[in-house]
Amino acid sequence: MQHMILAFITIGVVWYAWRNFKQLGRLRLADVDLSPEERQAKQMTYVMRIVFCLLCLAVLPFAFTLITKDQ
């Protein structure tokens, strides 16, 4: 049961990272009216979200082990 919960959380994090990755790729086509500074700020927002998701994926098994260790 615990592995199922971890799998669903992992699927959610990967899905969120994938959505941000797709938005990052479409940024130049979707927002042609943005200035270069605004475009770069949006790019950094998407990149930081992706990095956060990767960090969550790295920490998630360890945190989940600590949480469920007592049970």
N, CA, C and O atoms as a Tripos MOL2 file, in Angstrom:
@<TRIPOS>MOLECULE
protein
  284   283    71     0     0
PROTEIN
NO_CHARGES

@<TRIPOS>ATOM
      1 N           0.8260   -1.1930    0.0000 N.3       1 MET1
      2 CA          0.0000    0.0000    0.0000 C.3       1 MET1
      3 C           0.8700    1.2570    0.0000 C.2       1 MET1
      4 O           0.5580    2.2370   -0.6770 O.2       1 MET1
      5 N           1.9530    1.2210    0.7570 N.am      2 GLN2
      6 CA          2.8150    2.3920    0.8390 C.3       2 GLN2
      7 C           3.4990    2.6670   -0.5020 C.2       2 GLN2
      8 O           3.7240    3.8200   -0.8700 O.2       2 GLN2
      9 N           3.8240    1.6030   -1.2190 N.am      3 HIS3
     10 CA          4.4510    1.7880   -2.5230 C.3       3 HIS3
     11 C           3.4830    2.4030   -3.5300 C.2       3 HIS3
     12 O           3.8910    3.1600   -4.4100 O.2       3 HIS3
     13 N           2.2120    2.0770   -3.3970 N.am      4 MET4
     14 CA          1.2030    2.6660   -4.2810 C.3       4 MET4
     15 C           1.0840    4.1680   -4.0380 C.2       4 MET4
     16 O           0.9860    4.9470   -4.9860 O.2       4 MET4
     17 N           1.0920    4.5690   -2.7870 N.am      5 ILE5
     18 CA          1.0120    5.9950   -2.4570 C.3       5 ILE5
     19 C           2.2270    6.7290   -3.0050 C.2       5 ILE5
     20 O           2.0960    7.7980   -3.6020 O.2       5 ILE5
     21 N           3.4050    6.1580   -2.8040 N.am      6 LEU6
     22 CA          4.6290    6.7650   -3.3310 C.3       6 LEU6
     23 C           4.5860    6.8360   -4.8550 C.2       6 LEU6
     24 O           5.0400    7.8210   -5.4380 O.2       6 LEU6
     25 N           4.0530    5.8170   -5.4980 N.am      7 ALA7
     26 CA          3.9640    5.8170   -6.9590 C.3       7 ALA7
     27 C           3.0330    6.9170   -7.4520 C.2       7 ALA7
     28 O           3.3540    7.6010   -8.4240 O.2       7 ALA7
     29 N           1.8890    7.1000   -6.8030 N.am      8 PHE8
     30 CA          0.9590    8.1500   -7.2290 C.3       8 PHE8
     31 C           1.5460    9.5460   -7.0090 C.2       8 PHE8
     32 O           1.3530   10.4340   -7.8390 O.2       8 PHE8
     33 N           2.2470    9.7430   -5.9180 N.am      9 ILE9
     34 CA          2.8940   11.0360   -5.6770 C.3       9 ILE9
     35 C           3.9680   11.2810   -6.7250 C.2       9 ILE9
     36 O           4.0920   12.3910   -7.2430 O.2       9 ILE9
     37 N           4.7430   10.2530   -7.0390 N.am     10 THR10
     38 CA          5.7920   10.3750   -8.0440 C.3      10 THR10
     39 C           5.2020   10.6830   -9.4150 C.2      10 THR10
     40 O           5.7350   11.5170  -10.1460 O.2      10 THR10
     41 N           4.1180   10.0230   -9.7640 N.am     11 ILE11
     42 CA          3.4610   10.2870  -11.0450 C.3      11 ILE11
     43 C           2.9950   11.7440  -11.1100 C.2      11 ILE11
     44 O           3.1260   12.3890  -12.1510 O.2      11 ILE11
     45 N           2.4590   12.2590  -10.0220 N.am     12 GLY12
     46 CA          2.0230   13.6490   -9.9920 C.3      12 GLY12
     47 C           3.1660   14.6280  -10.1700 C.2      12 GLY12
     48 O           3.0310   15.6170  -10.8910 O.2      12 GLY12
     49 N           4.2780   14.3660   -9.5270 N.am     13 VAL13
     50 CA          5.4400   15.2580   -9.6460 C.3      13 VAL13
     51 C           6.0050   15.2120  -11.0660 C.2      13 VAL13
     52 O           6.3580   16.2500  -11.6260 O.2      13 VAL13
     53 N           6.0920   14.0260  -11.6460 N.am     14 VAL14
     54 CA          6.6080   13.8940  -13.0120 C.3      14 VAL14
     55 C           5.6720   14.5660  -14.0010 C.2      14 VAL14
     56 O           6.1310   15.2080  -14.9460 O.2      14 VAL14
     57 N           4.3660   14.4290  -13.8000 N.am     15 TRP15
     58 CA          3.4030   15.0720  -14.6830 C.3      15 TRP15
     59 C           3.5470   16.5940  -14.6250 C.2      15 TRP15
     60 O           3.5120   17.2580  -15.6610 O.2      15 TRP15
     61 N           3.7090   17.1470  -13.4250 N.am     16 TYR16
     62 CA          3.8700   18.5940  -13.2690 C.3      16 TYR16
     63 C           5.1630   19.0740  -13.9330 C.2      16 TYR16
     64 O           5.1790   20.1240  -14.5750 O.2      16 TYR16
     65 N           6.2400   18.3100  -13.7800 N.am     17 ALA17
     66 CA          7.5090   18.6740  -14.4260 C.3      17 ALA17
     67 C           7.3650   18.6120  -15.9420 C.2      17 ALA17
     68 O           7.8760   19.4850  -16.6430 O.2      17 ALA17
     69 N           6.6850   17.6050  -16.4550 N.am     18 TRP18
     70 CA          6.5020   17.4710  -17.8990 C.3      18 TRP18
     71 C           5.6720   18.6260  -18.4590 C.2      18 TRP18
     72 O           5.9760   19.1430  -19.5340 O.2      18 TRP18
     73 N           4.6260   19.0320  -17.7380 N.am     19 ARG19
     74 CA          3.8280   20.1800  -18.1840 C.3      19 ARG19
     75 C           4.6810   21.4340  -18.2820 C.2      19 ARG19
     76 O           4.5770   22.1810  -19.2550 O.2      19 ARG19
     77 N           5.5210   21.6720  -17.2860 N.am     20 ASN20
     78 CA          6.3900   22.8440  -17.3020 C.3      20 ASN20
     79 C           7.4310   22.7440  -18.4120 C.2      20 ASN20
     80 O           7.7810   23.7500  -19.0300 O.2      20 ASN20
     81 N           7.9230   21.5420  -18.6650 N.am     21 PHE21
     82 CA          8.8820   21.3500  -19.7390 C.3      21 PHE21
     83 C           8.2560   21.6630  -21.0980 C.2      21 PHE21
     84 O           8.8940   22.2890  -21.9450 O.2      21 PHE21
     85 N           7.0140   21.2330  -21.3090 N.am     22 LYS22
     86 CA          6.3170   21.5420  -22.5550 C.3      22 LYS22
     87 C           6.0640   23.0380  -22.6790 C.2      22 LYS22
     88 O           6.2270   23.5960  -23.7640 O.2      22 LYS22
     89 N           5.6700   23.7020  -21.5940 N.am     23 GLN23
     90 CA          5.4330   25.1430  -21.6350 C.3      23 GLN23
     91 C           6.7200   25.9010  -21.9260 C.2      23 GLN23
     92 O           6.7040   26.9200  -22.6170 O.2      23 GLN23
     93 N           7.8230   25.4100  -21.4060 N.am     24 LEU24
     94 CA          9.1140   26.0370  -21.6770 C.3      24 LEU24
     95 C           9.4500   25.9400  -23.1590 C.2      24 LEU24
     96 O           9.9710   26.8930  -23.7370 O.2      24 LEU24
     97 N           9.1610   24.8130  -23.7720 N.am     25 GLY25
     98 CA          9.4280   24.6380  -25.1960 C.3      25 GLY25
     99 C           8.5270   25.4790  -26.0810 C.2      25 GLY25
    100 O           8.9410   25.9020  -27.1600 O.2      25 GLY25
    101 N           7.3110   25.7260  -25.6450 N.am     26 ARG26
    102 CA          6.3580   26.5160  -26.4320 C.3      26 ARG26
    103 C           6.4120   28.0010  -26.1370 C.2      26 ARG26
    104 O           5.6520   28.7680  -26.7270 O.2      26 ARG26
    105 N           7.2700   28.4180  -25.2590 N.am     27 LEU27
    106 CA          7.2920   29.8150  -24.8070 C.3      27 LEU27
    107 C           7.5760   30.7740  -25.9520 C.2      27 LEU27
    108 O           6.9260   31.8150  -26.0500 O.2      27 LEU27
    109 N           8.5080   30.4580  -26.8000 N.am     28 ARG28
    110 CA          8.8770   31.3680  -27.8710 C.3      28 ARG28
    111 C           7.7380   31.5150  -28.8880 C.2      28 ARG28
    112 O           7.5290   32.6010  -29.4300 O.2      28 ARG28
    113 N           7.0190   30.4540  -29.1430 N.am     29 LEU29
    114 CA          5.9150   30.5310  -30.1050 C.3      29 LEU29
    115 C           4.6860   31.2150  -29.5190 C.2      29 LEU29
    116 O           3.9950   31.9580  -30.2160 O.2      29 LEU29
    117 N           4.4140   30.9700  -28.2530 N.am     30 ALA30
    118 CA          3.1810   31.4740  -27.6480 C.3      30 ALA30
    119 C           3.2620   32.9450  -27.2760 C.2      30 ALA30
    120 O           2.2580   33.6530  -27.3580 O.2      30 ALA30
    121 N           4.4150   33.4130  -26.8740 N.am     31 ASP31
    122 CA          4.5420   34.7720  -26.3570 C.3      31 ASP31
    123 C           5.5020   35.5930  -27.2010 C.2      31 ASP31
    124 O           6.5910   35.9460  -26.7490 O.2      31 ASP31
    125 N           5.0970   35.8950  -28.4260 N.am     32 VAL32
    126 CA          5.9620   36.6750  -29.3180 C.3      32 VAL32
    127 C           5.9810   38.1510  -28.9390 C.2      32 VAL32
    128 O           6.8900   38.8780  -29.3410 O.2      32 VAL32
    129 N           4.9970   38.6010  -28.1770 N.am     33 ASP33
    130 CA          4.9250   40.0160  -27.8230 C.3      33 ASP33
    131 C           5.7320   40.3620  -26.5720 C.2      33 ASP33
    132 O           5.7620   41.5260  -26.1700 O.2      33 ASP33
    133 N           6.3820   39.3870  -25.9510 N.am     34 LEU34
    134 CA          7.1730   39.6570  -24.7480 C.3      34 LEU34
    135 C           8.5390   40.2380  -25.1210 C.2      34 LEU34
    136 O           9.1030   39.9340  -26.1720 O.2      34 LEU34
    137 N           9.0390   41.0700  -24.2380 N.am     35 SER35
    138 CA         10.3970   41.5760  -24.4250 C.3      35 SER35
    139 C          11.3750   40.4600  -24.0470 C.2      35 SER35
    140 O          10.9870   39.4970  -23.3860 O.2      35 SER35
    141 N          12.6330   40.5830  -24.4590 N.am     36 PRO36
    142 CA         13.6180   39.5330  -24.1110 C.3      36 PRO36
    143 C          13.7730   39.3320  -22.6000 C.2      36 PRO36
    144 O          13.9870   38.2090  -22.1450 O.2      36 PRO36
    145 N          13.6660   40.4060  -21.8280 N.am     37 GLU37
    146 CA         13.7880   40.2790  -20.3750 C.3      37 GLU37
    147 C          12.6010   39.5330  -19.7750 C.2      37 GLU37
    148 O          12.7660   38.6870  -18.8960 O.2      37 GLU37
    149 N          11.4060   39.8560  -20.2580 N.am     38 GLU38
    150 CA         10.2140   39.1640  -19.7640 C.3      38 GLU38
    151 C          10.2390   37.6860  -20.1570 C.2      38 GLU38
    152 O           9.8570   36.8210  -19.3680 O.2      38 GLU38
    153 N          10.6890   37.4030  -21.3800 N.am     39 ARG39
    154 CA         10.7750   36.0150  -21.8410 C.3      39 ARG39
    155 C          11.7840   35.2370  -20.9950 C.2      39 ARG39
    156 O          11.5430   34.0880  -20.6260 O.2      39 ARG39
    157 N          12.9070   35.8750  -20.6950 N.am     40 GLN40
    158 CA         13.9210   35.2140  -19.8760 C.3      40 GLN40
    159 C          13.3960   34.9660  -18.4570 C.2      40 GLN40
    160 O          13.6900   33.9300  -17.8620 O.2      40 GLN40
    161 N          12.6310   35.9010  -17.9200 N.am     41 ALA41
    162 CA         12.0500   35.7160  -16.5880 C.3      41 ALA41
    163 C          11.0680   34.5490  -16.5890 C.2      41 ALA41
    164 O          11.0460   33.7540  -15.6490 O.2      41 ALA41
    165 N          10.2530   34.4430  -17.6440 N.am     42 LYS42
    166 CA          9.3310   33.3110  -17.7350 C.3      42 LYS42
    167 C          10.0780   31.9990  -17.8930 C.2      42 LYS42
    168 O           9.6990   30.9890  -17.3000 O.2      42 LYS42
    169 N          11.1330   32.0090  -18.6890 N.am     43 GLN43
    170 CA         11.9410   30.8050  -18.8550 C.3      43 GLN43
    171 C          12.5310   30.3590  -17.5260 C.2      43 GLN43
    172 O          12.5210   29.1710  -17.2040 O.2      43 GLN43
    173 N          13.0380   31.2990  -16.7650 N.am     44 MET44
    174 CA         13.6220   30.9530  -15.4650 C.3      44 MET44
    175 C          12.5630   30.4110  -14.5140 C.2      44 MET44
    176 O          12.8550   29.5330  -13.7010 O.2      44 MET44
    177 N          11.3420   30.9200  -14.6030 N.am     45 THR45
    178 CA         10.2610   30.3920  -13.7740 C.3      45 THR45
    179 C          10.0160   28.9220  -14.0930 C.2      45 THR45
    180 O           9.9200   28.0930  -13.1880 O.2      45 THR45
    181 N           9.9140   28.6020  -15.3780 N.am     46 TYR46
    182 CA          9.6900   27.2120  -15.7650 C.3      46 TYR46
    183 C          10.8700   26.3220  -15.3970 C.2      46 TYR46
    184 O          10.6820   25.2010  -14.9250 O.2      46 TYR46
    185 N          12.0790   26.8170  -15.6110 N.am     47 VAL47
    186 CA         13.2670   26.0260  -15.2810 C.3      47 VAL47
    187 C          13.3410   25.7620  -13.7830 C.2      47 VAL47
    188 O          13.6660   24.6480  -13.3710 O.2      47 VAL47
    189 N          13.0480   26.7520  -12.9730 N.am     48 MET48
    190 CA         13.1100   26.5470  -11.5240 C.3      48 MET48
    191 C          12.0230   25.5770  -11.0570 C.2      48 MET48
    192 O          12.2460   24.8170  -10.1140 O.2      48 MET48
    193 N          10.8740   25.5880  -11.6860 N.am     49 ARG49
    194 CA          9.8400   24.6070  -11.3490 C.3      49 ARG49
    195 C          10.3150   23.1930  -11.6840 C.2      49 ARG49
    196 O          10.0970   22.2620  -10.9100 O.2      49 ARG49
    197 N          10.9640   23.0370  -12.8340 N.am     50 ILE50
    198 CA         11.4720   21.7240  -13.2330 C.3      50 ILE50
    199 C          12.5600   21.2590  -12.2790 C.2      50 ILE50
    200 O          12.5850   20.0920  -11.8890 O.2      50 ILE50
    201 N          13.4600   22.1590  -11.8980 N.am     51 VAL51
    202 CA         14.5170   21.8070  -10.9470 C.3      51 VAL51
    203 C          13.9130   21.4210   -9.5960 C.2      51 VAL51
    204 O          14.3750   20.4790   -8.9530 O.2      51 VAL51
    205 N          12.8930   22.1420   -9.1730 N.am     52 PHE52
    206 CA         12.2230   21.8000   -7.9180 C.3      52 PHE52
    207 C          11.6030   20.4020   -7.9920 C.2      52 PHE52
    208 O          11.6840   19.6330   -7.0340 O.2      52 PHE52
    209 N          10.9880   20.0780   -9.1230 N.am     53 CYS53
    210 CA         10.4160   18.7390   -9.2890 C.3      53 CYS53
    211 C          11.4990   17.6660   -9.2410 C.2      53 CYS53
    212 O          11.2970   16.6110   -8.6400 O.2      53 CYS53
    213 N          12.6330   17.9220   -9.8620 N.am     54 LEU54
    214 CA         13.7260   16.9520   -9.8280 C.3      54 LEU54
    215 C          14.2570   16.7650   -8.4150 C.2      54 LEU54
    216 O          14.5690   15.6460   -8.0070 O.2      54 LEU54
    217 N          14.3600   17.8500   -7.6750 N.am     55 LEU55
    218 CA         14.7950   17.7410   -6.2810 C.3      55 LEU55
    219 C          13.7740   16.9650   -5.4470 C.2      55 LEU55
    220 O          14.1460   16.1600   -4.5940 O.2      55 LEU55
    221 N          12.5030   17.2110   -5.6960 N.am     56 CYS56
    222 CA         11.4580   16.4540   -4.9800 C.3      56 CYS56
    223 C          11.5540   14.9670   -5.2970 C.2      56 CYS56
    224 O          11.4110   14.1260   -4.4090 O.2      56 CYS56
    225 N          11.7960   14.6490   -6.5570 N.am     57 LEU57
    226 CA         11.9260   13.2420   -6.9250 C.3      57 LEU57
    227 C          13.1370   12.5930   -6.2760 C.2      57 LEU57
    228 O          13.1120   11.4020   -5.9670 O.2      57 LEU57
    229 N          14.1980   13.3660   -6.0670 N.am     58 ALA58
    230 CA         15.3890   12.8190   -5.4250 C.3      58 ALA58
    231 C          15.1730   12.6100   -3.9300 C.2      58 ALA58
    232 O          15.6820   11.6420   -3.3650 O.2      58 ALA58
    233 N          14.4360   13.4900   -3.2900 N.am     59 VAL59
    234 CA         14.2550   13.4500   -1.8380 C.3      59 VAL59
    235 C          13.0670   12.5770   -1.4320 C.2      59 VAL59
    236 O          13.0370   12.0400   -0.3240 O.2      59 VAL59
    237 N          12.1070   12.4390   -2.3140 N.am     60 LEU60
    238 CA         10.8580   11.7550   -1.9900 C.3      60 LEU60
    239 C          11.0400   10.3400   -1.4230 C.2      60 LEU60
    240 O          10.3990   10.0320   -0.4180 O.2      60 LEU60
    241 N          11.8600    9.4710   -1.9930 N.am     61 PRO61
    242 CA         11.9990    8.1310   -1.3980 C.3      61 PRO61
    243 C          12.5740    8.1560    0.0200 C.2      61 PRO61
    244 O          12.1480    7.3820    0.8770 O.2      61 PRO61
    245 N          13.5260    9.0300    0.2620 N.am     62 PHE62
    246 CA         14.1130    9.1180    1.6030 C.3      62 PHE62
    247 C          13.1120    9.6580    2.6130 C.2      62 PHE62
    248 O          12.9930    9.1320    3.7200 O.2      62 PHE62
    249 N          12.3950   10.7030    2.2320 N.am     63 ALA63
    250 CA         11.3940   11.2620    3.1300 C.3      63 ALA63
    251 C          10.2690   10.2660    3.3820 C.2      63 ALA63
    252 O           9.7810   10.1470    4.5060 O.2      63 ALA63
    253 N           9.8640    9.5620    2.3560 N.am     64 PHE64
    254 CA          8.7940    8.5890    2.5000 C.3      64 PHE64
    255 C           9.2250    7.4410    3.4110 C.2      64 PHE64
    256 O           8.4170    6.9230    4.1820 O.2      64 PHE64
    257 N          10.4930    7.0430    3.3250 N.am     65 THR65
    258 CA         11.0210    5.9930    4.1810 C.3      65 THR65
    259 C          11.0230    6.4400    5.6370 C.2      65 THR65
    260 O          10.6710    5.6620    6.5240 O.2      65 THR65
    261 N          11.4140    7.6760    5.8890 N.am     66 LEU66
    262 CA         11.4260    8.1930    7.2510 C.3      66 LEU66
    263 C          10.0160    8.2960    7.8210 C.2      66 LEU66
    264 O           9.8010    8.0280    9.0030 O.2      66 LEU66
    265 N           9.0670    8.6780    6.9930 N.am     67 ILE67
    266 CA          7.6890    8.8310    7.4600 C.3      67 ILE67
    267 C           7.0680    7.4690    7.7870 C.2      67 ILE67
    268 O           6.4050    7.3180    8.8120 O.2      67 ILE67
    269 N           7.2790    6.5010    6.9320 N.am     68 THR68
    270 CA          6.6330    5.1970    7.1100 C.3      68 THR68
    271 C           7.4770    4.1900    7.8820 C.2      68 THR68
    272 O           7.0650    3.0410    8.0350 O.2      68 THR68
    273 N           8.6210    4.5830    8.3600 N.am     69 LYS69
    274 CA          9.5280    3.6730    9.0600 C.3      69 LYS69
    275 C           8.9390    3.1690   10.3670 C.2      69 LYS69
    276 O           9.1770    2.0200   10.7390 O.2      69 LYS69
    277 N           8.1840    3.9870   11.0660 N.am     70 ASP70
    278 CA          7.6350    3.6040   12.3630 C.3      70 ASP70
    279 C           6.4610    2.6480   12.2410 C.2      70 ASP70
    280 O           6.1010    1.9960   13.2220 O.2      70 ASP70
    281 N           5.8740    2.5490   11.1010 N.am     71 GLN71
    282 CA          4.6680    1.7270   10.9540 C.3      71 GLN71
    283 C           4.9980    0.2900   10.6950 C.2      71 GLN71
    284 O           4.0950   -0.5340   10.5480 O.2      71 GLN71
@<TRIPOS>BOND
     1     1     2 1
     2     2     3 1
     3     3     4 2
     4     3     5 am
     5     5     6 1
     6     6     7 1
     7     7     8 2
     8     7     9 am
     9     9    10 1
    10    10    11 1
    11    11    12 2
    12    11    13 am
    13    13    14 1
    14    14    15 1
    15    15    16 2
    16    15    17 am
    17    17    18 1
    18    18    19 1
    19    19    20 2
    20    19    21 am
    21    21    22 1
    22    22    23 1
    23    23    24 2
    24    23    25 am
    25    25    26 1
    26    26    27 1
    27    27    28 2
    28    27    29 am
    29    29    30 1
    30    30    31 1
    31    31    32 2
    32    31    33 am
    33    33    34 1
    34    34    35 1
    35    35    36 2
    36    35    37 am
    37    37    38 1
    38    38    39 1
    39    39    40 2
    40    39    41 am
    41    41    42 1
    42    42    43 1
    43    43    44 2
    44    43    45 am
    45    45    46 1
    46    46    47 1
    47    47    48 2
    48    47    49 am
    49    49    50 1
    50    50    51 1
    51    51    52 2
    52    51    53 am
    53    53    54 1
    54    54    55 1
    55    55    56 2
    56    55    57 am
    57    57    58 1
    58    58    59 1
    59    59    60 2
    60    59    61 am
    61    61    62 1
    62    62    63 1
    63    63    64 2
    64    63    65 am
    65    65    66 1
    66    66    67 1
    67    67    68 2
    68    67    69 am
    69    69    70 1
    70    70    71 1
    71    71    72 2
    72    71    73 am
    73    73    74 1
    74    74    75 1
    75    75    76 2
    76    75    77 am
    77    77    78 1
    78    78    79 1
    79    79    80 2
    80    79    81 am
    81    81    82 1
    82    82    83 1
    83    83    84 2
    84    83    85 am
    85    85    86 1
    86    86    87 1
    87    87    88 2
    88    87    89 am
    89    89    90 1
    90    90    91 1
    91    91    92 2
    92    91    93 am
    93    93    94 1
    94    94    95 1
    95    95    96 2
    96    95    97 am
    97    97    98 1
    98    98    99 1
    99    99   100 2
   100    99   101 am
   101   101   102 1
   102   102   103 1
   103   103   104 2
   104   103   105 am
   105   105   106 1
   106   106   107 1
   107   107   108 2
   108   107   109 am
   109   109   110 1
   110   110   111 1
   111   111   112 2
   112   111   113 am
   113   113   114 1
   114   114   115 1
   115   115   116 2
   116   115   117 am
   117   117   118 1
   118   118   119 1
   119   119   120 2
   120   119   121 am
   121   121   122 1
   122   122   123 1
   123   123   124 2
   124   123   125 am
   125   125   126 1
   126   126   127 1
   127   127   128 2
   128   127   129 am
   129   129   130 1
   130   130   131 1
   131   131   132 2
   132   131   133 am
   133   133   134 1
   134   134   135 1
   135   135   136 2
   136   135   137 am
   137   137   138 1
   138   138   139 1
   139   139   140 2
   140   139   141 am
   141   141   142 1
   142   142   143 1
   143   143   144 2
   144   143   145 am
   145   145   146 1
   146   146   147 1
   147   147   148 2
   148   147   149 am
   149   149   150 1
   150   150   151 1
   151   151   152 2
   152   151   153 am
   153   153   154 1
   154   154   155 1
   155   155   156 2
   156   155   157 am
   157   157   158 1
   158   158   159 1
   159   159   160 2
   160   159   161 am
   161   161   162 1
   162   162   163 1
   163   163   164 2
   164   163   165 am
   165   165   166 1
   166   166   167 1
   167   167   168 2
   168   167   169 am
   169   169   170 1
   170   170   171 1
   171   171   172 2
   172   171   173 am
   173   173   174 1
   174   174   175 1
   175   175   176 2
   176   175   177 am
   177   177   178 1
   178   178   179 1
   179   179   180 2
   180   179   181 am
   181   181   182 1
   182   182   183 1
   183   183   184 2
   184   183   185 am
   185   185   186 1
   186   186   187 1
   187   187   188 2
   188   187   189 am
   189   189   190 1
   190   190   191 1
   191   191   192 2
   192   191   193 am
   193   193   194 1
   194   194   195 1
   195   195   196 2
   196   195   197 am
   197   197   198 1
   198   198   199 1
   199   199   200 2
   200   199   201 am
   201   201   202 1
   202   202   203 1
   203   203   204 2
   204   203   205 am
   205   205   206 1
   206   206   207 1
   207   207   208 2
   208   207   209 am
   209   209   210 1
   210   210   211 1
   211   211   212 2
   212   211   213 am
   213   213   214 1
   214   214   215 1
   215   215   216 2
   216   215   217 am
   217   217   218 1
   218   218   219 1
   219   219   220 2
   220   219   221 am
   221   221   222 1
   222   222   223 1
   223   223   224 2
   224   223   225 am
   225   225   226 1
   226   226   227 1
   227   227   228 2
   228   227   229 am
   229   229   230 1
   230   230   231 1
   231   231   232 2
   232   231   233 am
   233   233   234 1
   234   234   235 1
   235   235   236 2
   236   235   237 am
   237   237   238 1
   238   238   239 1
   239   239   240 2
   240   239   241 am
   241   241   242 1
   242   242   243 1
   243   243   244 2
   244   243   245 am
   245   245   246 1
   246   246   247 1
   247   247   248 2
   248   247   249 am
   249   249   250 1
   250   250   251 1
   251   251   252 2
   252   251   253 am
   253   253   254 1
   254   254   255 1
   255   255   256 2
   256   255   257 am
   257   257   258 1
   258   258   259 1
   259   259   260 2
   260   259   261 am
   261   261   262 1
   262   262   263 1
   263   263   264 2
   264   263   265 am
   265   265   266 1
   266   266   267 1
   267   267   268 2
   268   267   269 am
   269   269   270 1
   270   270   271 1
   271   271   272 2
   272   271   273 am
   273   273   274 1
   274   274   275 1
   275   275   276 2
   276   275   277 am
   277   277   278 1
   278   278   279 1
   279   279   280 2
   280   279   281 am
   281   281   282 1
   282   282   283 1
   283   283   284 2
@<TRIPOS>SUBSTRUCTURE
     1 MET1         2 RESIDUE 1 A MET
     2 GLN2         6 RESIDUE 1 A GLN
     3 HIS3        10 RESIDUE 1 A HIS
     4 MET4        14 RESIDUE 1 A MET
     5 ILE5        18 RESIDUE 1 A ILE
     6 LEU6        22 RESIDUE 1 A LEU
     7 ALA7        26 RESIDUE 1 A ALA
     8 PHE8        30 RESIDUE 1 A PHE
     9 ILE9        34 RESIDUE 1 A ILE
    10 THR10       38 RESIDUE 1 A THR
    11 ILE11       42 RESIDUE 1 A ILE
    12 GLY12       46 RESIDUE 1 A GLY
    13 VAL13       50 RESIDUE 1 A VAL
    14 VAL14       54 RESIDUE 1 A VAL
    15 TRP15       58 RESIDUE 1 A TRP
    16 TYR16       62 RESIDUE 1 A TYR
    17 ALA17       66 RESIDUE 1 A ALA
    18 TRP18       70 RESIDUE 1 A TRP
    19 ARG19       74 RESIDUE 1 A ARG
    20 ASN20       78 RESIDUE 1 A ASN
    21 PHE21       82 RESIDUE 1 A PHE
    22 LYS22       86 RESIDUE 1 A LYS
    23 GLN23       90 RESIDUE 1 A GLN
    24 LEU24       94 RESIDUE 1 A LEU
    25 GLY25       98 RESIDUE 1 A GLY
    26 ARG26      102 RESIDUE 1 A ARG
    27 LEU27      106 RESIDUE 1 A LEU
    28 ARG28      110 RESIDUE 1 A ARG
    29 LEU29      114 RESIDUE 1 A LEU
    30 ALA30      118 RESIDUE 1 A ALA
    31 ASP31      122 RESIDUE 1 A ASP
    32 VAL32      126 RESIDUE 1 A VAL
    33 ASP33      130 RESIDUE 1 A ASP
    34 LEU34      134 RESIDUE 1 A LEU
    35 SER35      138 RESIDUE 1 A SER
    36 PRO36      142 RESIDUE 1 A PRO
    37 GLU37      146 RESIDUE 1 A GLU
    38 GLU38      150 RESIDUE 1 A GLU
    39 ARG39      154 RESIDUE 1 A ARG
    40 GLN40      158 RESIDUE 1 A GLN
    41 ALA41      162 RESIDUE 1 A ALA
    42 LYS42      166 RESIDUE 1 A LYS
    43 GLN43      170 RESIDUE 1 A GLN
    44 MET44      174 RESIDUE 1 A MET
    45 THR45      178 RESIDUE 1 A THR
    46 TYR46      182 RESIDUE 1 A TYR
    47 VAL47      186 RESIDUE 1 A VAL
    48 MET48      190 RESIDUE 1 A MET
    49 ARG49      194 RESIDUE 1 A ARG
    50 ILE50      198 RESIDUE 1 A ILE
    51 VAL51      202 RESIDUE 1 A VAL
    52 PHE52      206 RESIDUE 1 A PHE
    53 CYS53      210 RESIDUE 1 A CYS
    54 LEU54      214 RESIDUE 1 A LEU
    55 LEU55      218 RESIDUE 1 A LEU
    56 CYS56      222 RESIDUE 1 A CYS
    57 LEU57      226 RESIDUE 1 A LEU
    58 ALA58      230 RESIDUE 1 A ALA
    59 VAL59      234 RESIDUE 1 A VAL
    60 LEU60      238 RESIDUE 1 A LEU
    61 PRO61      242 RESIDUE 1 A PRO
    62 PHE62      246 RESIDUE 1 A PHE
    63 ALA63      250 RESIDUE 1 A ALA
    64 PHE64      254 RESIDUE 1 A PHE
    65 THR65      258 RESIDUE 1 A THR
    66 LEU66      262 RESIDUE 1 A LEU
    67 ILE67      266 RESIDUE 1 A ILE
    68 THR68      270 RESIDUE 1 A THR
    69 LYS69      274 RESIDUE 1 A LYS
    70 ASP70      278 RESIDUE 1 A ASP
    71 GLN71      282 RESIDUE 1 A GLN
